[in-house]
Amino acid sequence: MSEESLPDGWHESDVDLNVTERYNPRSPILYESEERDVSVQIVPYGQNVSHGDPDRWRVALRRGTTLDPGRAEAATEVEGRDAAMAVARDLMAAYDEHGDVSEARDAVR
């Protein structure tokens, strides 16, 4: 997903190397709100491609950022990285509209 396709006020963040190494070879992606203490995380479902579905992803809207991680409050699983990125964009936009993690999750369902 390019920065240009993200809702205003969101940017891609550096992912904690411990998380990246744990999920390799499919790297997770983290997006953070510039104005609020909330982030959207895209991670592979399962820790290893050989043990899990190689194209299944978990998308989570969570309170907190990479510097102050919080608990994932709204997660969904989808097939395909492109679909995961679309859900992530929808969660970002819904959070911007509603300002609440639970309401954003419900709006995207």
CNS distance restraints for C-alpha pairs under 8 A (distance, minus, plus):
assign (resid   1 and name CA) (resid   5 and name CA) 6.67 0.50 0.50
assign (resid   1 and name CA) (resid   6 and name CA) 7.62 0.50 0.50
assign (resid   1 and name CA) (resid  85 and name CA) 6.66 0.50 0.50
assign (resid   2 and name CA) (resid   6 and name CA) 7.00 0.50 0.50
assign (resid   3 and name CA) (resid  11 and name CA) 6.35 0.50 0.50
assign (resid   3 and name CA) (resid  12 and name CA) 7.14 0.50 0.50
assign (resid   6 and name CA) (resid  10 and name CA) 6.26 0.50 0.50
assign (resid   6 and name CA) (resid  11 and name CA) 7.24 0.50 0.50
assign (resid   6 and name CA) (resid  89 and name CA) 6.33 0.50 0.50
assign (resid   7 and name CA) (resid  89 and name CA) 6.99 0.50 0.50
assign (resid   7 and name CA) (resid  92 and name CA) 6.69 0.50 0.50
assign (resid   7 and name CA) (resid  93 and name CA) 6.07 0.50 0.50
assign (resid   9 and name CA) (resid  33 and name CA) 5.78 0.50 0.50
assign (resid   9 and name CA) (resid  34 and name CA) 5.17 0.50 0.50
assign (resid   9 and name CA) (resid  35 and name CA) 6.66 0.50 0.50
assign (resid  10 and name CA) (resid  31 and name CA) 6.52 0.50 0.50
assign (resid  10 and name CA) (resid  32 and name CA) 5.59 0.50 0.50
assign (resid  10 and name CA) (resid  33 and name CA) 4.50 0.50 0.50
assign (resid  10 and name CA) (resid  34 and name CA) 5.65 0.50 0.50
assign (resid  10 and name CA) (resid  92 and name CA) 7.68 0.50 0.50
assign (resid  11 and name CA) (resid  31 and name CA) 5.46 0.50 0.50
assign (resid  11 and name CA) (resid  32 and name CA) 5.64 0.50 0.50
assign (resid  11 and name CA) (resid  33 and name CA) 6.68 0.50 0.50
assign (resid  11 and name CA) (resid  34 and name CA) 7.14 0.50 0.50
assign (resid  12 and name CA) (resid  29 and name CA) 7.46 0.50 0.50
assign (resid  12 and name CA) (resid  30 and name CA) 5.89 0.50 0.50
assign (resid  12 and name CA) (resid  31 and name CA) 4.34 0.50 0.50
assign (resid  12 and name CA) (resid  32 and name CA) 6.37 0.50 0.50
assign (resid  13 and name CA) (resid  29 and name CA) 7.73 0.50 0.50
assign (resid  13 and name CA) (resid  30 and name CA) 5.48 0.50 0.50
assign (resid  13 and name CA) (resid  31 and name CA) 5.43 0.50 0.50
assign (resid  13 and name CA) (resid  32 and name CA) 6.28 0.50 0.50
assign (resid  13 and name CA) (resid  66 and name CA) 7.55 0.50 0.50
assign (resid  14 and name CA) (resid  30 and name CA) 7.04 0.50 0.50
assign (resid  14 and name CA) (resid  66 and name CA) 7.72 0.50 0.50
assign (resid  15 and name CA) (resid  19 and name CA) 7.07 0.50 0.50
assign (resid  15 and name CA) (resid  20 and name CA) 6.69 0.50 0.50
assign (resid  15 and name CA) (resid  28 and name CA) 7.27 0.50 0.50
assign (resid  15 and name CA) (resid  29 and name CA) 6.68 0.50 0.50
assign (resid  15 and name CA) (resid  30 and name CA) 6.21 0.50 0.50
assign (resid  15 and name CA) (resid  66 and name CA) 7.22 0.50 0.50
assign (resid  16 and name CA) (resid  20 and name CA) 6.37 0.50 0.50
assign (resid  16 and name CA) (resid  66 and name CA) 7.25 0.50 0.50
assign (resid  17 and name CA) (resid  21 and name CA) 5.98 0.50 0.50
assign (resid  18 and name CA) (resid  22 and name CA) 6.14 0.50 0.50
assign (resid  19 and name CA) (resid  23 and name CA) 6.37 0.50 0.50
assign (resid  19 and name CA) (resid  28 and name CA) 7.69 0.50 0.50
assign (resid  20 and name CA) (resid  24 and name CA) 6.03 0.50 0.50
assign (resid  20 and name CA) (resid  27 and name CA) 5.59 0.50 0.50
assign (resid  20 and name CA) (resid  28 and name CA) 6.24 0.50 0.50
assign (resid  21 and name CA) (resid  25 and name CA) 7.91 0.50 0.50
assign (resid  21 and name CA) (resid  27 and name CA) 7.99 0.50 0.50
assign (resid  22 and name CA) (resid  47 and name CA) 6.52 0.50 0.50
assign (resid  23 and name CA) (resid  27 and name CA) 6.24 0.50 0.50
assign (resid  23 and name CA) (resid  28 and name CA) 7.12 0.50 0.50
assign (resid  23 and name CA) (resid  43 and name CA) 7.58 0.50 0.50
assign (resid  23 and name CA) (resid  44 and name CA) 6.75 0.50 0.50
assign (resid  23 and name CA) (resid  46 and name CA) 7.61 0.50 0.50
assign (resid  23 and name CA) (resid  47 and name CA) 4.86 0.50 0.50
assign (resid  23 and name CA) (resid  48 and name CA) 6.51 0.50 0.50
assign (resid  24 and name CA) (resid  47 and name CA) 7.26 0.50 0.50
assign (resid  24 and name CA) (resid  48 and name CA) 6.86 0.50 0.50
assign (resid  25 and name CA) (resid  48 and name CA) 7.38 0.50 0.50
assign (resid  25 and name CA) (resid  49 and name CA) 7.47 0.50 0.50
assign (resid  26 and name CA) (resid  43 and name CA) 7.99 0.50 0.50
assign (resid  26 and name CA) (resid  44 and name CA) 6.35 0.50 0.50
assign (resid  26 and name CA) (resid  49 and name CA) 7.91 0.50 0.50
assign (resid  27 and name CA) (resid  43 and name CA) 7.12 0.50 0.50
assign (resid  27 and name CA) (resid  44 and name CA) 7.42 0.50 0.50
assign (resid  28 and name CA) (resid  41 and name CA) 7.20 0.50 0.50
assign (resid  28 and name CA) (resid  42 and name CA) 5.45 0.50 0.50
assign (resid  28 and name CA) (resid  43 and name CA) 4.38 0.50 0.50
assign (resid  28 and name CA) (resid  44 and name CA) 6.56 0.50 0.50
assign (resid  29 and name CA) (resid  41 and name CA) 5.82 0.50 0.50
assign (resid  29 and name CA) (resid  42 and name CA) 5.09 0.50 0.50
assign (resid  29 and name CA) (resid  43 and name CA) 6.60 0.50 0.50
assign (resid  30 and name CA) (resid  39 and name CA) 6.93 0.50 0.50
assign (resid  30 and name CA) (resid  40 and name CA) 5.83 0.50 0.50
assign (resid  30 and name CA) (resid  41 and name CA) 4.49 0.50 0.50
assign (resid  30 and name CA) (resid  42 and name CA) 6.34 0.50 0.50
assign (resid  31 and name CA) (resid  39 and name CA) 5.50 0.50 0.50
assign (resid  31 and name CA) (resid  40 and name CA) 5.13 0.50 0.50
assign (resid  31 and name CA) (resid  41 and name CA) 6.35 0.50 0.50
assign (resid  32 and name CA) (resid  37 and name CA) 7.84 0.50 0.50
assign (resid  32 and name CA) (resid  38 and name CA) 6.18 0.50 0.50
assign (resid  32 and name CA) (resid  39 and name CA) 4.26 0.50 0.50
assign (resid  32 and name CA) (resid  40 and name CA) 6.41 0.50 0.50
assign (resid  32 and name CA) (resid  65 and name CA) 6.37 0.50 0.50
assign (resid  33 and name CA) (resid  37 and name CA) 6.74 0.50 0.50
assign (resid  33 and name CA) (resid  38 and name CA) 5.85 0.50 0.50
assign (resid  33 and name CA) (resid  39 and name CA) 6.02 0.50 0.50
assign (resid  37 and name CA) (resid  63 and name CA) 6.07 0.50 0.50
assign (resid  37 and name CA) (resid  64 and name CA) 4.98 0.50 0.50
assign (resid  37 and name CA) (resid  65 and name CA) 6.14 0.50 0.50
assign (resid  38 and name CA) (resid  61 and name CA) 7.34 0.50 0.50
assign (resid  38 and name CA) (resid  62 and name CA) 5.71 0.50 0.50
assign (resid  38 and name CA) (resid  63 and name CA) 4.37 0.50 0.50
assign (resid  38 and name CA) (resid  64 and name CA) 4.81 0.50 0.50
assign (resid  38 and name CA) (resid  65 and name CA) 5.94 0.50 0.50
assign (resid  39 and name CA) (resid  61 and name CA) 5.91 0.50 0.50
assign (resid  39 and name CA) (resid  62 and name CA) 5.41 0.50 0.50
assign (resid  39 and name CA) (resid  63 and name CA) 6.35 0.50 0.50
assign (resid  39 and name CA) (resid  64 and name CA) 6.27 0.50 0.50
assign (resid  39 and name CA) (resid  65 and name CA) 5.69 0.50 0.50
assign (resid  40 and name CA) (resid  59 and name CA) 7.10 0.50 0.50
assign (resid  40 and name CA) (resid  60 and name CA) 5.58 0.50 0.50
assign (resid  40 and name CA) (resid  61 and name CA) 4.48 0.50 0.50
assign (resid  40 and name CA) (resid  62 and name CA) 6.18 0.50 0.50
assign (resid  40 and name CA) (resid  88 and name CA) 6.37 0.50 0.50
assign (resid  40 and name CA) (resid  91 and name CA) 7.55 0.50 0.50
assign (resid  40 and name CA) (resid  92 and name CA) 7.17 0.50 0.50
assign (resid  41 and name CA) (resid  58 and name CA) 7.98 0.50 0.50
assign (resid  41 and name CA) (resid  59 and name CA) 5.68 0.50 0.50
assign (resid  41 and name CA) (resid  60 and name CA) 5.18 0.50 0.50
assign (resid  41 and name CA) (resid  61 and name CA) 6.51 0.50 0.50
assign (resid  41 and name CA) (resid  62 and name CA) 7.72 0.50 0.50
assign (resid  41 and name CA) (resid  88 and name CA) 7.61 0.50 0.50
assign (resid  42 and name CA) (resid  57 and name CA) 6.70 0.50 0.50
assign (resid  42 and name CA) (resid  58 and name CA) 5.78 0.50 0.50
assign (resid  42 and name CA) (resid  59 and name CA) 4.60 0.50 0.50
assign (resid  42 and name CA) (resid  60 and name CA) 6.59 0.50 0.50
assign (resid  42 and name CA) (resid  84 and name CA) 6.79 0.50 0.50
assign (resid  42 and name CA) (resid  85 and name CA) 7.49 0.50 0.50
assign (resid  42 and name CA) (resid  88 and name CA) 7.38 0.50 0.50
assign (resid  43 and name CA) (resid  57 and name CA) 5.70 0.50 0.50
assign (resid  43 and name CA) (resid  58 and name CA) 5.33 0.50 0.50
assign (resid  43 and name CA) (resid  59 and name CA) 6.56 0.50 0.50
assign (resid  44 and name CA) (resid  54 and name CA) 7.98 0.50 0.50
assign (resid  44 and name CA) (resid  55 and name CA) 7.63 0.50 0.50
assign (resid  44 and name CA) (resid  56 and name CA) 6.19 0.50 0.50
assign (resid  44 and name CA) (resid  57 and name CA) 4.44 0.50 0.50
assign (resid  44 and name CA) (resid  58 and name CA) 6.07 0.50 0.50
assign (resid  45 and name CA) (resid  52 and name CA) 6.97 0.50 0.50
assign (resid  45 and name CA) (resid  53 and name CA) 7.13 0.50 0.50
assign (resid  45 and name CA) (resid  56 and name CA) 5.38 0.50 0.50
assign (resid  45 and name CA) (resid  57 and name CA) 4.84 0.50 0.50
assign (resid  45 and name CA) (resid  58 and name CA) 5.69 0.50 0.50
assign (resid  45 and name CA) (resid  77 and name CA) 7.60 0.50 0.50
assign (resid  46 and name CA) (resid  51 and name CA) 7.11 0.50 0.50
assign (resid  46 and name CA) (resid  52 and name CA) 5.28 0.50 0.50
assign (resid  46 and name CA) (resid  53 and name CA) 7.42 0.50 0.50
assign (resid  47 and name CA) (resid  51 and name CA) 7.48 0.50 0.50
assign (resid  47 and name CA) (resid  52 and name CA) 7.30 0.50 0.50
assign (resid  48 and name CA) (resid  52 and name CA) 6.15 0.50 0.50
assign (resid  49 and name CA) (resid  53 and name CA) 6.43 0.50 0.50
assign (resid  49 and name CA) (resid  54 and name CA) 4.90 0.50 0.50
assign (resid  50 and name CA) (resid  54 and name CA) 7.40 0.50 0.50
assign (resid  55 and name CA) (resid  79 and name CA) 5.78 0.50 0.50
assign (resid  55 and name CA) (resid  80 and name CA) 5.03 0.50 0.50
assign (resid  55 and name CA) (resid  81 and name CA) 6.85 0.50 0.50
assign (resid  56 and name CA) (resid  77 and name CA) 6.84 0.50 0.50
assign (resid  56 and name CA) (resid  78 and name CA) 5.74 0.50 0.50
assign (resid  56 and name CA) (resid  79 and name CA) 4.64 0.50 0.50
assign (resid  56 and name CA) (resid  80 and name CA) 5.87 0.50 0.50
assign (resid  56 and name CA) (resid  81 and name CA) 7.58 0.50 0.50
assign (resid  57 and name CA) (resid  77 and name CA) 5.50 0.50 0.50
assign (resid  57 and name CA) (resid  78 and name CA) 5.37 0.50 0.50
assign (resid  57 and name CA) (resid  79 and name CA) 6.31 0.50 0.50
assign (resid  57 and name CA) (resid  80 and name CA) 6.74 0.50 0.50
assign (resid  57 and name CA) (resid  81 and name CA) 6.67 0.50 0.50
assign (resid  57 and name CA) (resid  84 and name CA) 6.28 0.50 0.50
assign (resid  58 and name CA) (resid  75 and name CA) 6.50 0.50 0.50
assign (resid  58 and name CA) (resid  76 and name CA) 5.56 0.50 0.50
assign (resid  58 and name CA) (resid  77 and name CA) 4.35 0.50 0.50
assign (resid  58 and name CA) (resid  78 and name CA) 6.45 0.50 0.50
assign (resid  58 and name CA) (resid  84 and name CA) 7.27 0.50 0.50
assign (resid  59 and name CA) (resid  75 and name CA) 5.32 0.50 0.50
assign (resid  59 and name CA) (resid  76 and name CA) 5.36 0.50 0.50
assign (resid  59 and name CA) (resid  77 and name CA) 6.27 0.50 0.50
assign (resid  59 and name CA) (resid  78 and name CA) 7.76 0.50 0.50
assign (resid  59 and name CA) (resid  84 and name CA) 6.27 0.50 0.50
assign (resid  59 and name CA) (resid  87 and name CA) 7.15 0.50 0.50
assign (resid  59 and name CA) (resid  88 and name CA) 6.44 0.50 0.50
assign (resid  60 and name CA) (resid  72 and name CA) 5.79 0.50 0.50
assign (resid  60 and name CA) (resid  73 and name CA) 7.00 0.50 0.50
assign (resid  60 and name CA) (resid  74 and name CA) 5.28 0.50 0.50
assign (resid  60 and name CA) (resid  75 and name CA) 4.05 0.50 0.50
assign (resid  60 and name CA) (resid  76 and name CA) 6.57 0.50 0.50
assign (resid  60 and name CA) (resid  88 and name CA) 7.81 0.50 0.50
assign (resid  61 and name CA) (resid  72 and name CA) 5.95 0.50 0.50
assign (resid  61 and name CA) (resid  73 and name CA) 6.06 0.50 0.50
assign (resid  61 and name CA) (resid  74 and name CA) 5.10 0.50 0.50
assign (resid  61 and name CA) (resid  75 and name CA) 6.43 0.50 0.50
assign (resid  61 and name CA) (resid  88 and name CA) 7.99 0.50 0.50
assign (resid  61 and name CA) (resid  91 and name CA) 6.89 0.50 0.50
assign (resid  61 and name CA) (resid 101 and name CA) 6.83 0.50 0.50
assign (resid  61 and name CA) (resid 105 and name CA) 7.68 0.50 0.50
assign (resid  62 and name CA) (resid  70 and name CA) 6.22 0.50 0.50
assign (resid  62 and name CA) (resid  71 and name CA) 5.84 0.50 0.50
assign (resid  62 and name CA) (resid  72 and name CA) 4.23 0.50 0.50
assign (resid  62 and name CA) (resid  73 and name CA) 5.22 0.50 0.50
assign (resid  62 and name CA) (resid  74 and name CA) 6.71 0.50 0.50
assign (resid  62 and name CA) (resid 101 and name CA) 7.20 0.50 0.50
assign (resid  63 and name CA) (resid  69 and name CA) 7.28 0.50 0.50
assign (resid  63 and name CA) (resid  70 and name CA) 5.06 0.50 0.50
assign (resid  63 and name CA) (resid  71 and name CA) 6.35 0.50 0.50
assign (resid  63 and name CA) (resid  72 and name CA) 6.84 0.50 0.50
assign (resid  63 and name CA) (resid  73 and name CA) 7.23 0.50 0.50
assign (resid  63 and name CA) (resid 101 and name CA) 7.55 0.50 0.50
assign (resid  64 and name CA) (resid  68 and name CA) 5.31 0.50 0.50
assign (resid  64 and name CA) (resid  69 and name CA) 4.58 0.50 0.50
assign (resid  64 and name CA) (resid  70 and name CA) 4.47 0.50 0.50
assign (resid  64 and name CA) (resid  71 and name CA) 7.58 0.50 0.50
assign (resid  65 and name CA) (resid  69 and name CA) 4.92 0.50 0.50
assign (resid  65 and name CA) (resid  70 and name CA) 7.06 0.50 0.50
assign (resid  73 and name CA) (resid 101 and name CA) 6.89 0.50 0.50
assign (resid  73 and name CA) (resid 102 and name CA) 7.31 0.50 0.50
assign (resid  74 and name CA) (resid 101 and name CA) 7.10 0.50 0.50
assign (resid  74 and name CA) (resid 102 and name CA) 6.99 0.50 0.50
assign (resid  74 and name CA) (resid 105 and name CA) 5.74 0.50 0.50
assign (resid  77 and name CA) (resid  84 and name CA) 7.90 0.50 0.50
assign (resid  78 and name CA) (resid  83 and name CA) 6.55 0.50 0.50
assign (resid  78 and name CA) (resid  84 and name CA) 6.00 0.50 0.50
assign (resid  79 and name CA) (resid  83 and name CA) 6.56 0.50 0.50
assign (resid  79 and name CA) (resid  84 and name CA) 7.32 0.50 0.50
assign (resid  80 and name CA) (resid  84 and name CA) 6.35 0.50 0.50
assign (resid  81 and name CA) (resid  85 and name CA) 6.22 0.50 0.50
assign (resid  82 and name CA) (resid  86 and name CA) 6.27 0.50 0.50
assign (resid  83 and name CA) (resid  87 and name CA) 6.26 0.50 0.50
assign (resid  84 and name CA) (resid  88 and name CA) 6.15 0.50 0.50
assign (resid  85 and name CA) (resid  89 and name CA) 6.23 0.50 0.50
assign (resid  86 and name CA) (resid  90 and name CA) 6.25 0.50 0.50
assign (resid  87 and name CA) (resid  91 and name CA) 6.12 0.50 0.50
assign (resid  87 and name CA) (resid 108 and name CA) 7.71 0.50 0.50
assign (resid  88 and name CA) (resid  92 and name CA) 6.22 0.50 0.50
assign (resid  89 and name CA) (resid  93 and name CA) 6.22 0.50 0.50
assign (resid  90 and name CA) (resid  94 and name CA) 5.99 0.50 0.50
assign (resid  90 and name CA) (resid 108 and name CA) 6.49 0.50 0.50
assign (resid  91 and name CA) (resid  95 and name CA) 5.97 0.50 0.50
assign (resid  91 and name CA) (resid 104 and name CA) 6.11 0.50 0.50
assign (resid  91 and name CA) (resid 105 and name CA) 6.72 0.50 0.50
assign (resid  91 and name CA) (resid 108 and name CA) 6.38 0.50 0.50
assign (resid  92 and name CA) (resid  96 and name CA) 6.19 0.50 0.50
assign (resid  93 and name CA) (resid  97 and name CA) 6.21 0.50 0.50
assign (resid  94 and name CA) (resid  98 and name CA) 6.01 0.50 0.50
assign (resid  94 and name CA) (resid  99 and name CA) 7.87 0.50 0.50
assign (resid  94 and name CA) (resid 103 and name CA) 7.85 0.50 0.50
assign (resid  94 and name CA) (resid 104 and name CA) 4.71 0.50 0.50
assign (resid  94 and name CA) (resid 105 and name CA) 7.66 0.50 0.50
assign (resid  94 and name CA) (resid 107 and name CA) 6.52 0.50 0.50
assign (resid  94 and name CA) (resid 108 and name CA) 7.01 0.50 0.50
assign (resid  95 and name CA) (resid  99 and name CA) 5.01 0.50 0.50
assign (resid  95 and name CA) (resid 100 and name CA) 5.92 0.50 0.50
assign (resid  95 and name CA) (resid 101 and name CA) 6.28 0.50 0.50
assign (resid  95 and name CA) (resid 103 and name CA) 7.51 0.50 0.50
assign (resid  95 and name CA) (resid 104 and name CA) 4.81 0.50 0.50
assign (resid  97 and name CA) (resid 104 and name CA) 7.85 0.50 0.50
assign (resid  98 and name CA) (resid 103 and name CA) 6.25 0.50 0.50
assign (resid  98 and name CA) (resid 104 and name CA) 6.14 0.50 0.50
assign (resid  99 and name CA) (resid 103 and name CA) 7.78 0.50 0.50
assign (resid  99 and name CA) (resid 104 and name CA) 7.51 0.50 0.50
assign (resid 100 and name CA) (resid 104 and name CA) 6.04 0.50 0.50
assign (resid 101 and name CA) (resid 105 and name CA) 6.18 0.50 0.50
assign (resid 102 and name CA) (resid 106 and name CA) 6.22 0.50 0.50
assign (resid 103 and name CA) (resid 107 and name CA) 6.09 0.50 0.50
assign (resid 104 and name CA) (resid 108 and name CA) 6.34 0.50 0.50
assign (resid 105 and name CA) (resid 109 and name CA) 6.34 0.50 0.50
